[in-house]
Amino acid sequence: MSANAHRRFISFEGVDGAGKSTHVDWFAEALRGASACEVVLTREPGGTVLGESLRALVLHADMDLETEALLMFADRARHLTEVIRPALARGAFVVCDRFTDSTFAYQGAGRGMARARIEALRDWVHPDLEPGTTILFDLDPAVAQARVGAARVHDRFERERLDFFERVRDEYLRLAGERGSAYRVLDGAQSVKDIRVTLEVIIRSLCK
C-alpha cells in the first residue's frame, strides 16, 4: 500500500459519548467538498453486510473476551477486503468511524486482553496499512457517560462502569503519544463550532 494511500485513510476514535459520531458525517461531507474527490464513510464494527451482522453480535450478545476480539478482527478483515483497500486503491479518501486502535483501547485496556495478542492479530490482518491520520475525541469519561445516558438505550459496552472508560481513555492517550503527528487530539468538551474549526484545519492539510 502506497504512502499516499495511507495519507487518505482517516480514522475517528474516542470513548463512547466523546463526540466523534456528532462530527464524522460532517467531516466526510466537508472533505468531499474541499477535495473534489470520492470520500468513503464507513464504520467498525460494520461497514459491510457481514460486518453489520457481526456488529449486532458484538454490541448485544454475551460472549467471552477472546470471541469478542476475534469477531472484531473478522469484521475488520472483511471490511478491509471489501471496502477500505478497494477505495484507497482507486484514489478515494476513507473516513472510518473506529479502527484497530479501538481494539487496543476497548478489548485491550478496557477488558484486559494482552497487547501482544492484539498486535499479533493486527499484524496478521493489516500488516501494511494504518490510518495516516487518527482524530481522537478526548473527554472526561464521566462527562461522556452522562452524554450517552441522555442519548439512547445502552449497548453492552455503554453499560460498562466508569473505571472501564477511564482505562480506555488512558490507552487512547498512550497511543496518541506513541503515534505522534499521526494523531490529532481534540478536546471533546469544546463547542461543536470550535471543534469544526479544528476539523477544517485538518481537512485543509489533507487536501494539500
Phi, psi and omega in degrees: 000131185288161177298325180293325177296318176302318182298330183271004179256115185239131176244149174250132182224166177150161176294155177303129179094358182283342174120356185297322181293336177291333190247343190293319178296315179300316181300313181299318180292320179294321178295321177300316180290322183284328185264340187057028179245165172294136175233122178260119177259125184214182184208160173227141348295154182125207176088343175223170177300312177297318182299323179292326175293319177294324178301315180299321178293311184298321184279336191231342182267143175289135180198162177279167185298318182297317178297317180301312182294319179294322176296321178300318181281333172296315175301316183294319179299315179295319181299316179296317183291318189269329188239301193291306182297315178299321180295314179296322181296329179268008174092010180279157164279144173240122176249113187245121176282093183084141173214209190297332178299333174296326178291317175301321184284312187274303181285329179281278183296318183291308185269336176104013176290139181299136181303323182298327180290320178292320177300321179296318178294317177301314183292336175281314189277320180214068182294339187250008188217124171225154175302138175286332177224128172242124179258112183258122173270110184258132182205145174307124183304329178295320177292317180298318179298321179296321177297314181296320181300330181273351192260320191195173172291137187278141168275183188288339173285315182295342178276358180294159180286164182301321182296331175300311183289333174294320177293320178299313180299316180300321179292319176301317180291326174297314179298320179299318178294325181287322187272346175063234188292346177289341181257135171242114184263121180252141176283108183292350178277350179292165176292158176304317181300313182293321178297319182289334172299315179294319179297324177297323176297317178297317179299317179299321179293326180289333184269359180293000000 
